[in-house]
């Protein structure tokens, strides 16, 4: 129950505590030498400065306190940290007036480092990269997540080749976090009312450079056993446990920010798990400004942004209405909402009482702006969510996209870092990455080939060491363990295949013809070698079968030096793989990969991509930079394409050398990929896209709605209610079309009834077709129709580049200060 305070250090070493608790060391390796000097063995084993500092013997610390060289290094490191923290950052320099006062980034998982294992996969790794980037670019951001005692499972492979799961306990005292203290110096706690009891949450804080990460922890001695386990495992338990986790994240997370009086303009939901935050934000605004819940909903929604990562409806969290009612009774009473009104916010059809409560739908309705994570995923998402916007054209469903990116300093090798530093400068990832392409494009061929060789050698050594430990922990014989030091060859074309083993990712596509693959791997003149890693969900039997198939393949006697399966795919392993492979392979079934950032991480290191045209690769692919599987065929066709690319293009390109032993065509691809794609798919570009296209508009709109006691929020709610109540009165009358040269003149009678003229926009809409894009032409209408209630004549002059009957009149609600159709998806069409 009491805070775990840092140990008292010998005089002169106090700065070590701040350095160890600032997670910037995860991507700033200039201070690694300090921790090596404190305890090299522990540092090499954990790469966790906090553990090193707390575990070091006192006599060693006293020795270092008297070491003038160490003192000078420590002083320089502390000064560098202070300069970093005090710099304004690119975001403030670009848009000093429009940068949000604060962005709260909610995520069920954060993948920052193995020293803080709070993630399961790509969603968490993205969230971790995003926080790091916010720190680098100076965007004021706080992350909100959960502190898992066991987190996601750790994978082992037994002697039969089957996956086994373990859930080791993460002792918070060994994590680089500290209890968040309140004004009275006590550990900050929150209380959330649950049916029949009060849930108590402890709060921890992690410092991620200039960003903060708050972690909620239900493992409180005053909670019951079940409630203490809410923050035990990530993505485990039944529906009720999942809902409780989302209550803690969304409602507890926003309650924390409110308690801290944080200045948050933008609430960004990373997936629908945190959707309940929009309800809690509105509820608290309701009480503070004496509003109805509906008025508070309008007053706060402009400041909410939602990112969806899921390309299939089956991936959305949905809960039975009875379960929602169980935990929402107090909310309903407080907000004066009926259960049906609440459930309508999370249903595709608000009138369908059989529908469950969908957190993704709640997020879409509770956020004025929504984004997918790649261009293709944006198109998929608009189709997926079209039912929430009845009769709206799919291309106008209000889901845009920002393609994901990766935090490059977290993923570049020491060799790549040196190359980029020489070409672009030390602080290259603290600026707009668009300026980095030209310097790398001029790198010498021999330099790039030496980069690839050094990285490949390091990966081979790492793989041998990790495989030896893996076999030893499994209980293999000393002779079998010793063989691990003979696998792979630092001069052979090295492929990486590492993802989650899920059916749509098709991790076994490369095994479609095992004999053909074996021949490629063991070719006498042009061999390949392959490193595989990945986990299957504990309940995914098909995924586990695919894991076993790969393990069995690696055990074929003729392949043991050419193919390796490394268990327990985690951040540490991922970093090594993307830094050392020549080709990163990714074979998802199109269009089920929302984005897929793993291949992006290889770009900065000179690795090339061979991937299905799905996710980010569908927009990044260029034959000059890598290879593509079309992805529109079945598994057999795609496997044939994959084998053909390897045999006819990838392998020859790698092994065709000139007199200097350099594969010039391969180097051309490396250079193109590094210079064109690495800056484009960095998280710098991603965050700046969010800032310019989402955060700045959200900040402006939210602040405007909050003025004068949320006067605009009240007005918008009244406008929405009035339009919705009278919308059935909107209808169309006669329409006349006449030709005027190369244009069409439209005259249209529209009857609005009691819907005021300034509340709507009348338009002519034409679908895409005949080589022409979709068109939406506003019609002008200020001529009243005599004797009609709200009747007006509208007109428009449009190009005659398509037939007049291709245009259909429509009426939709309109307010310049509303996000439409996201906030009011009404529309009427002429039949």
N, C-alpha and C positions, 0 to 999 in steps of 0.2 A: 504493500500500500504506500510505501514511501519512495520518493524519487531516488534513482540510482545516480549519484553524483560522480563526476570524473575523479580519479585518484589525484592526490596532491603530488605534484612533480617537483623535483629538485629545482632550486632557483636557476633561472635562465632557460628552462625548458617549457615554460608555460605556454608558449605559442604552439607547441605540439598538439595540445588539446584541441584548439580551434582548427588546426589543419586536419586532424583526424576526424573531426565531426563535420567538416565541409566536404560533401561528396564530390566536389570538383576533382578530387584525386582520381575519380573513376575515369576521367578523360584527360587530365593534366598530369602527365607522367614525369614532369620535371622534379617532383618531390619523392619519387620512388626510392632514390638513393638514400634518403633520410631513414626510411623504414627498413631498408636493407641493413643499415648500420645499427639500428636498434636490435633487430633479431632477424637475421637473414633467413633462417630455416622457417620460422613461423610466417614471415612475409611471403616466401615462395609457396607455402602451403595454403595460405588463406587469402592473400592479397587484400587484407582487411586491416588498415592502419589502426582502427579502434581496438581490435583484438591484440594487435602487436603492442600497442601502447599500454593497454590494461594488463597484459601478461608479462611484460618485460621485468626481469629481476631488478630490484632497487639498485643493486651494486652496478648494474650495467648503465642505468640511467644516471647514476652519480658520476660514472666514468665519462659519459657523454657531456654532462654539465661542465666538466673541466676540460673538454676538448675544444680548443679554439677554432679548429677547422670546421667541426660540426656546428659550433655556435654561429660561424659566419654563414654556413649553408642554411641554417635555420632562419637566421635574420633575413637572408635574401628571399627565402620561400615565403615568409610572412609578409614581406614588403610586396612581393609579386601578387599575393592574394589580396592585399589591401588595394593595390592599383586596379586589379580586376573588379573588385566590389564597388569601387568608387567611380569607375568610368560610367558615363551616361548610357552607353549602349546604342546600337543602331536604330532601334525602334523610336527612341526619344528624339534622335537626330532627324529621322525621316518625317515624323508627324508629331511634333511636340504638343500640339493642342488636342489632337484626336486620340492619342494613346489612352487606352482605358486606365482608370485609376487602379484597377485591379481586375485580374481574370482568375476565376476559380475553376480549376480543371478537375472534374470528377471522373474517377475511373475505378473499376473494380480491382484492377491490378496495375502495378508499376514495376517494370523491369529495368532497374537501374544498374544492378550489379549482382553477382553471386553473393556478395557480402550482405545483401538485403533481398532475400528471395521471396518477393511478393508478386510473382507473376506465373502464368501458365504458358504463354506463348506470345504470338505477334502483337496482340492487342496491348499487352503490358509492356512489351519492348518499345512499341511506338510511344506509349505514354511516358516511359522513361526518357526516350530520346527527345520528346517534346518539352519536358521540363528542363532538360539540359540546354536545349536551344533557347528557350525563354530566358534562361540565365545568361547565356552568351550574348544574346541580342538586347538584353536589358528590358524585356517586357515584364512588368510587374505581375507575377503569377504565383498562385498557391495551388498545389495539388491536394486533393482530398481523396483518401483511400482507407483501406482497412489494414490493420497489423495482424497478419496470420501467424498463429503459433506453429502450424505445420505447413501451411501453404499448399502448393501443388505437389503431387507425388514425385519421388525420385525413382528412376528406373534402374533395375538390374536385369541381366540376362542369365538364366540358370544354365546348368550344363546341358539341358535338353534344347536350348535355344529359345525358351519361352520367356516372355516379359514378366517380371515380378515388380510389385509396387511397394515402396516404403515411404513412411511419413515421418521423417526425423523432426524432432522438436527444435525450434529456433528460439534459443534463450535471448530475450530482448536485451539483456545486459551485454551480450556479445555483438549486438547490431550497432552500427554507427548512427544511433538515434538517441534522443534524450526525452524524458518526460517534459511535457509542456507545462510550465508553471503559471499559476494565476497571479493576480496582483498581490495576494497575501503570501506568496511564496510556496503555497501548497500545490500539489499535483492537480492540474485542471481535470475536472470530471463533468460529464453531462448526464442528465437523467431524462430518459424517454419513457413515457407511460405506455405500457403494454397491457393486454387484458389480464387483470388480476395481480399485476405487479409493476414495479418500476425497474427498467433496465438501466444499469449504470455503466457508463463508458469512460475509460481512461483515454487520455490523448497524448500521443507522442509526436515529436517533431524531428524531421530530417532536414538538414540544410543542403540544398542542391545549388551550390554557388550562390547566385543572387535570388534564386527561387526557394520557396519553402514547400515542404510536403508534410501535411498533417495526417496522422494515422490513428484511426479509432480502434479501440481494443475493448472487447466485452469480457475479457478474462479477469473479472473483478470478483474478489472474495465474497461480496455481498450479493452477487447474482447466483441464481440456481444453476445446477450442472448443465442443463440444456442451454441456457442463455450464455454461460461462460464459453460454450462451444460455438457460438455464432461466428466468431472470428478465428476459428480453429483451422479449418481446411478451406481451400479455394475451390469453388465449383463442386461441392460435395453435398450429400444429404438430399432429402426430398424437396418438394415444392415449398413446404412451409419454412424450412431452413433457408432456402434461397430467398424467399420473400423477406425473412428477418434480416438477412445480410443486406438486402437492398433498402430496407427501412433504415438500418444503421448508416449505410452509405449516403443515401439521399436525404432523409429527414435529419439524421444525426449530424451529417456533414454540414448541411445548411445551418442547423442550430448552432454548431460550433462557430461558424463564420459570424453569425449574428451575435453570439456571446462575446466574441473577440472584437466586435464592432469594426470588422474588416470593411474597407472601402472596395466593394466589388461592383463593378459595372456589368461585367460579362460573366455569366455562368455557362460554362462549356461542358456538355455531357459527352463523354467518350463512351459511346454505346448506351443502350437503353437501361442498363442496370441501375443508373443513378437518377432515373426519371422522376422519382418521388421528390427530388430536390425542388422541382418547379412548383409542386404543391406547397411545400413548406415555405418557399420564398414568398409565394402569394399570400399564404396564411399570416406570416409575420408582418408583411406589408399592410395587410388588412387591419391588424390591430394597431400598428404604429400610426397609420394615417386615417383611421376611422372610416374605412371603406367597406363595401360589401365584398364578398369573396370574388364575385365576377369582376368588379371594378379593379380589385388588386391583381387579378389574373391579367387584365389588359395593361395595367400599370407596369407589371414586371416582365411580361412575356417578351417584350422587345429586347430585353437584355439577355435572353437565353439562346444559346446556340447548341445544336445537336449534330453529332457525327455518327452515322450508321456505318458499321463494318460488315454487315451480314447480307449476303446476296440471296438467301432463301428464307421464306417465312417460318420454316421449322426451327430456325435459329433464334427466333424471338422468345423472350421470357413472357409467358402468359400464365395467369393464375385464375382459379375458380372464383366466381363472385362471392361464394360463401367464405372463402379464405380472406378475400379483400375486406369483406364486412367485419370479420373477426377482429382485424387490426385497424380498421378505419372508423370505428364507432365514435371515438372521441373527436376525430377530425371532422366527421359529418356534423356532429352536434355543434362544434366550435364554429364551423364555417357556414352553418345553416344550409347544408346541402342534403339532398336525398341520396340514397344509395344509387338510384338510377342515374342521377345527374353525374355522380362521380364516375360510375362505370362507363358512362357515355364517352368520357374523355379517353378511355382506353379501348374503344371498340371501333372497328371499321364501320359498322352500321350501328349508330347509337340506339336505334330502336329495337335491335335484336337482343332480347334478354337471354338468349342461349349462348351468346358469345362470351368467352373469357375476357379477363382484363389484361390487355397487352401493353407492356411497358414501352415498347417501341412506338406504339400509337400515342401513348401519353406524351412521350418525348416530342413527337412530331407536332402534337397540338399545343404543347406547352412551350415550344420554342418558335420564335418568329422566323428563324433561319435554320435550315438543315442542309447538311452536306454529306455526300458519299466520298469514297476515298480513292477513286480513280475515274477517268472519263467513262470507261465501259461500265463500271459499277454505278455511275450516275444514271446511265440509261436503264440499267437493270432495276435500280431502285425506283425510278419513276414508274416503271411498269408495276413493280411490286406494291407501291403505295397508291396507285391510281384510284383504288376503291375509296380512299379517304377524301377524294376530291371528285365527287360524282359529276360526270359529264364534262369534265375539263379535259382538253387534249393532253395526251401523255407528255408531250414535250413541254407543257406548261405546269406540270405537277411540280410544286416548289421544293425540289431537291436538286441542288447544284453539286459540284464536286470540287474538292481540293485533293489532288493526288498526293499520297503520302510521300515522305522522304525520310532519310536516316541521318542521325547525328554523326557526321563523318569523323570527328575526333575520337569518338568511342569505338570506331571500327577500323581505322587505318593501322597498318603495321608500322613498326619503327622505321623500316626501310621506306615505306611510302611516305611517312611523315617527313623524313629527311628530304626526299625528292620534292614533295610539294612545298616544303619550307624554302628550299633553294629556288624554286620556280616562282612562288607566289608570296613568300613572307611568312613570318611566324604567326601573325594574327589573322590569317586569311579567312578563318571560319567565324570571325567576329564581324564580318562585313557581308554585303550582298554578294552571294556566291556567283552571281552571273558574270562577274568580272574575272573569274578564275580560268576560263576556258583557254584563252590565248596563250598564256605562259606555258601551260602543260603541252599544248599542241606543238611546241617547238622542241620538246625533249629529244635528245639523241637516241637513236635506235639501240646502241650498245648499252646505254644507261637503263633503258626500259627492260631490256632482256636480262641485265644483271639484277634488276629489281625482282623480276619474276623468279629467277634462279634462287636468290637469297630467301625469298618468301616460301618457295616450295620446299627448300631444305629445312627451314624452321618448322614447317608443318609436318614434314616426315619425322623429324626428331620428336616433336610433341606427340604425334600419333603413336609412335613406338613406346614412348614413356607411359602414355595414358592406357594403351592396350596392355602393357605389362602389369600395371596396377589393377586394371580390370580383371585380368586373368588370375592374378594373385588373390584378389578378394573373393573370386569365385571358388578358389581352392584347387586350381589346376596344378599340375606337377611342376617342379622347378624347370624341367626340360621344356615343357610347353610354354612356360612364362619366358624362358630365355629366347624362344623362337620369335617373340614379339619384337625383339631388337633387330630382326632381319627382314621385317616386312617393308614394303614400298621401296622406292628408288628416287632419290632427289632429282634425277634427270629425265624422268618419264612424265608424259602428259598426265596430269592429275585432275580428276573430276570429283566434284562434291555433290552429294545428294542428301540433303538434311532438311526435313520438315516434320510436321506432325503427321502421323500415320492415320489419315482420314480417307474414306473411300474416294471422295471427289479429287483429292490431291494425287491419286494414282501413283503412289510411291513405288509400286511394283511394275510400272509400265516398262521399265528398262529390263525387267525379267521376263518379258513376254516370250522371248526366244533365248533361253539360257545358253544354249550351245553357241549361238551366234555371238552373244556377249562374251562368253568365255574365250572364243577365238580372237576377238578384238583385244581383250585384256592380255592375252599371252602371245601376241604376235611377236615373232623373233626380231623383226626390223623396226616395227612401229607399234610398240605396246602402249597400253593405257593402264592406269591404276585408279581405283575408285574408293572413296571414303563415304560411308553411309552412317547416318545418325537420325534418330527420331523416336518419339514416344507415341503409343496408342493410348487413347483414353481407357481407364480401367474397365469401363463397361462396353468397349468396342471390340468385340471378338474378331470381327473381320480385320480390323487394324492389327490386332495381335497376331493373327495368322500371317499377315504381310511381314511383320517384324520377323517372325520365325522363318519365313521363306528366305529372307535376306541372310539371316544368321546361318542357315543351312547352306546357302550358296557360298558364303565365305569359307566354309569348312571343307570345300572340295580341295583335295590335296594339291592339284595343279594351280589353284588360285590363291593359296594362302599368302603369297607374297605380293599379290596384286589387288586384293579387295579386303577391306576392313570394315566391320561394324563396331562403332564406338557407342557404348551405352550411355544413358542419362544425358541426352542432348540438353545443354543449358547455355547460359550466356557465355561462360568461359570457353566452352567448346566452339560455340558459334563464332566467337571472335577469331579463334585460331583458324577455323575452316575458311572463312571469307577472306582472311589475310593470305592464305597460301594456295588455294586451288587455282588451276588455270581456267577451268570452266565450271560454272555453277549451273546445275541442271534443275529445272522445275517443270513439272508436267501436269498441272491441274486440268480438270475437265472444264472447258469454257462453257458458260461464263460464271463459274462458281467461285472463282478467286476474286475476292473484292479488290485487293491490291497486291499483297504478297511482297513484303519489303526485303526478304532475305537476299535476293539477287542484287538489290541496290547496294548492299553492304560490300559486295565484291568490287564494285566499280572503282572506288578510290585506290584500290590495291592492284589494279591492272587485270583483275579477273574478268573473263568474258561470260556472257549469259547465253544459254541454250534453253529456251523456254517455250511453253505454249503461248499463243497470242491471247493472253488473258491478263486481267489485272493491269498493273503498271506497264508490263512488257507490250501490251497491245498498243500503247501510245508511244513507247520508247523505242520499239524495234526499228533498227536501220541495218541493212545488210553489211554496212561498213563497221558496225559495232558488235555484232553477234549473230546468232542464228535463231530461227523461229520454227516451231511446230505449228502448222496452221490451226489445229484444234477444232476444226469443224467436222472432222470425221469421227469414227468410232475408235475404240481402244486399239484394235488391230491396225487400222490405217495410221494412227498416230505413232504407234510403236515402230512400224515400218519406216515412217518419216524420220523418227529419232535415230534409228540404226543407220539409215541412209546418210543423214547429216554427219554422223560420227565417222562413218567409213569413207565418205566421198569428199568431205569438206574439212571437218575439224581436225582429224588426224593428219591428213596431208598438209594442211596449213601449218600445223605445229612442227612437223618434221622436215619440211622442205627448207634447207639451210643454204646460205651462200658460202663463199670461201672463208669468211670470218666465223662461220658457224651460227649465224643469226638468221632466224626465220622472218624475213622481211614482211611477208604478208601478215603474219601473226602480230608483229609489232605495229603494223598499220592499224589493225583492229584495236589493239590495246590503247594506242594513242587516241584514236577516235572515241572509244568508250570512256576513257578517263577524262578527256577534255570536254566532250559534249554532254555526257550523261551524268557524271559524278556531281558537277555543280547543279544541274537541273533537278536531280532527285535527292538533293540534300534537304535536311529538315529546315535549313535557313530559308530556302525558297518556300517550303510548306508553311512555315510560321508566318512569313511575310504575306503569303496569299491569304491566310486566315485573318491577319491584321487588316489588310486593305479591303478585302471583300466581305468580311463578316464582322470583325470586332469593331472597326471604326463606325460602320453604320449602326451596329447594335448599341454602341456607347452613346452616339448622338441621339438615337431614338429613345433609349432608356432615360437619359438625363432629361430630355424634353418632356417625357411623360411623368417624370417625378416632380416637376416644377409645380409650385403653388398647390401643394398638398395633393399631387397627382390629379390635377384638374383635367389634363388631357386624357388620363386613364379613365376617369369618370365619363368624359364626353365620348370617348371611343366605345365604351361599353353601352352607353345609351344609344349611340348611332347603330351599333351592331344589333341591339335588341329591336330597335324600330325597323330597321331594314328587314331583319329576319321575320318579324311579325307580319309585315305587309308584302313580303316577297311574292306571295301567291297572286297578288293583284297585277304583277307585271305580265304583259302579253303583247303580241305583235299584231299589227293591222296590215294594211296593203303595202306592197313594195313595187316600185316602178324602176325599170332599168332602161337607160337610153345610151346610145353610142355617141360619143363626142370625139371624133377623130381617132386617136390611138388610146382613148380612155373610155371608161364606163362611168356614167353618172347614175348613182343610186339615190332614190328617194324612199324613205321608210317611215311608216306611222308606228309609233310605239306608245303604249298606254301604261303609265307607271302607277296609276291609282294614287295611294297616299305615300308612295315612295318619292322623296323629293328629287328633283332633277339633278341637283349637285351631288347627290349620293351615288350616282351610277355613272357608268361609261358604256356607251353603245358603240359596237365595233362590227366590222366585217372581217370574217375569218376565213382563210383558205388553207387547206392542208397542203403539206409538201407533196409534190407530184409534177410529172412532166418536166423534170429537170429544174424546177423552181422550188425554193424553200417555202416553208410555211409563212403566211403573211397575216398580219393583224392591223387593220386600218381603222383608226378612230373616226366616228361619224359625228358631225356637228348637228346640234339640235336645239334651237331656241325659239322655234316657231310653234306656238300653241295651236292645238286643234280645237276649233270652236265647239263648245258644248261638251267637251270631254274632261274628265277628272284626271289631271296629270297626263294628258295626251300631247304629244309633240311630233313634229315632222323632223326627221333626221336625214342628213344627206352626206354623200362622200363622193369624191372623184378618184378613181383608182386606175392603174394601168390596165390596158386591155391585153396584157401578155398571157392571160389565161381566160377561159370562157367565163362569162358573168355568173353562170350557175355554179361555178366552183366556189363562190363566196357565199357564206351563210351569216346572217345577222345574229348577234348575240348581245345580251345585256349582263353586266356584272357589277357588283358593288364597287364603289371607288372612294378612297380617301388617300390623299397624298401622304398622310402621316401614318398609314397602316401598311403592314406587310401582307400583300394580297397575291394569290388567294390563300396563303398560309393561315391567316387569321380569320378569314371569313370566306369559305369556299363555295359560295352560292353562284349560280350562273343560270341563265335562261337562253335557249336557242329557238330560233324560228323553225317550226316544224315543216 
